[in-house]
Amino acid sequence: MRNAFEIHHDSQVEVALKSQAISTDTTTVGETIDTVGFEALEFFFLTKTVTDGDYAVDLYESDDSGMSGETIVSAEEMLGDIAYTDDTDDDTAARVGYIGKKRYVRAKVVSTNTTTGVDIISGVAVLANAHHKPVADQNG
């Protein structure tokens, strides 16, 4: 498959949100993704059991690697959005694309109405359309 070959050599996968449980009303901050060398960024999130609560995934952007002065990404700079609710979103995969212009981007999960929560939520970022190909193999 030609397309699989292109995706494999033209993209990079990074952890965007470490796998974890969320059982309180809080903001869970993901990892900062450096977009240098790539033209596209897509975030993918997975849940296991969502017992209760509401979870919104917001993207933040900055020109600083420490995310100093970060701002929330506007709806116009995103492709789609992600929100999980109660047990209707068990074992769910969702994605959101970033089409903004800042170098650094990260996701934050804002949880509300939470008592038991979600037992596992995690996320990855896929950087694509690399400036230099092939992208180095991350597995050695």
C-alpha positions as CSV (number, residue, x, y, z in Angstrom):
1,M,0.0,0.0,0.0
2,R,1.6,3.2,-1.2
3,N,-0.3,5.5,1.3
4,A,0.8,3.4,4.3
5,F,4.4,3.9,3.2
6,E,4.0,7.6,2.9
7,I,2.2,8.0,6.3
8,H,4.9,5.9,7.9
9,H,7.8,7.9,6.5
10,D,6.1,11.3,6.7
11,S,4.8,11.4,10.2
12,Q,5.8,11.3,13.8
13,V,3.8,10.2,16.9
14,E,4.3,11.7,20.3
15,V,2.5,11.3,23.7
16,A,0.1,14.2,24.1
17,L,-1.6,13.0,27.3
18,K,-0.2,10.3,29.5
19,S,-2.7,7.5,30.3
20,Q,-4.4,8.3,33.5
21,A,-7.6,8.3,35.6
22,I,-9.4,11.6,36.3
23,S,-11.7,11.5,39.3
24,T,-12.0,15.2,40.3
25,D,-13.1,18.5,38.7
26,T,-9.7,19.7,37.4
27,T,-7.7,20.7,34.4
28,T,-5.3,17.9,33.3
29,V,-2.4,19.3,31.3
30,G,-0.9,17.3,28.5
31,E,2.6,17.3,27.0
32,T,3.9,20.2,24.9
33,I,4.2,19.2,21.2
34,D,6.9,21.0,19.1
35,T,5.6,21.3,15.5
36,V,8.9,22.4,14.0
37,G,9.6,20.6,10.7
38,F,5.9,19.5,10.2
39,E,2.9,21.1,8.4
40,A,0.1,19.2,10.1
41,L,-0.9,18.2,13.6
42,E,-3.7,16.0,14.7
43,F,-4.5,14.9,18.3
44,F,-6.1,11.5,19.1
45,F,-7.7,10.7,22.4
46,L,-9.0,7.4,23.9
47,T,-11.2,6.6,26.9
48,K,-11.9,3.4,28.7
49,T,-14.8,3.7,31.2
50,V,-16.4,7.1,31.8
51,T,-18.5,6.6,34.9
52,D,-19.5,10.2,35.4
53,G,-18.5,13.8,34.6
54,D,-18.0,15.9,31.6
55,Y,-14.6,16.2,29.9
56,A,-13.7,18.9,27.3
57,V,-10.4,18.8,25.4
58,D,-9.0,22.3,24.7
59,L,-5.9,23.1,22.7
60,Y,-3.4,25.8,23.8
61,E,-0.7,27.4,21.7
62,S,2.4,29.4,22.2
63,D,5.7,30.5,20.6
64,D,7.5,29.5,23.8
65,S,8.6,26.0,24.6
66,G,7.6,26.5,28.2
67,M,4.1,27.6,27.0
68,S,4.6,31.1,28.5
69,G,1.8,33.3,27.3
70,E,-0.2,30.4,26.0
71,T,-3.6,31.1,24.6
72,I,-6.5,28.8,24.0
73,V,-6.8,27.8,20.3
74,S,-9.9,29.3,18.7
75,A,-12.5,27.1,17.0
76,E,-11.4,28.6,13.6
77,E,-7.9,27.1,14.2
78,M,-9.2,23.6,15.0
79,L,-10.8,20.8,12.9
80,G,-13.5,19.4,15.1
81,D,-13.7,19.3,18.9
82,I,-13.7,16.7,21.7
83,A,-16.1,16.4,24.6
84,Y,-16.9,13.2,26.6
85,T,-19.9,12.8,28.8
86,D,-20.9,10.1,31.4
87,D,-21.1,6.5,30.4
88,T,-22.1,7.3,26.8
89,D,-18.4,7.7,25.8
90,D,-16.9,4.5,27.1
91,D,-14.2,3.0,24.9
92,T,-14.3,6.0,22.6
93,A,-11.6,7.3,20.2
94,A,-11.8,11.0,19.1
95,R,-9.6,13.4,17.2
96,V,-9.1,17.1,16.7
97,G,-6.8,18.9,14.2
98,Y,-4.7,22.0,14.8
99,I,-4.4,24.4,11.9
100,G,-3.0,27.4,13.8
101,K,0.4,29.0,13.3
102,K,2.2,28.7,16.7
103,R,5.2,26.4,17.1
104,Y,4.1,24.8,20.4
105,V,0.7,23.2,21.1
106,R,-0.7,21.1,24.0
107,A,-4.0,19.7,25.0
108,K,-5.8,20.2,28.4
109,V,-8.7,18.1,29.6
110,V,-11.1,20.1,31.7
111,S,-13.3,17.8,33.9
112,T,-16.5,19.0,35.6
113,N,-19.4,17.3,37.4
114,T,-16.9,14.5,38.4
115,T,-17.2,12.2,41.4
116,T,-15.9,8.8,40.1
117,G,-14.7,10.0,36.8
118,V,-13.0,8.3,33.9
119,D,-10.7,5.3,34.7
120,I,-8.4,5.8,31.7
121,I,-8.0,8.7,29.2
122,S,-4.9,9.1,27.0
123,G,-3.8,11.0,23.9
124,V,-1.3,11.0,21.1
125,A,-0.3,13.7,18.7
126,V,0.5,12.8,15.1
127,L,2.7,15.3,13.3
128,A,2.6,14.9,9.5
129,N,3.7,16.5,6.2
130,A,7.4,16.5,7.3
131,H,9.7,19.0,5.7
132,H,12.5,16.3,5.7
133,K,11.7,12.7,4.8
134,P,11.9,10.0,5.8
135,V,11.2,10.9,9.5
136,A,13.6,9.1,11.8
137,D,12.2,5.8,13.2
138,Q,11.2,6.4,16.8
139,N,11.7,2.7,17.7
140,G,15.4,2.7,17.0
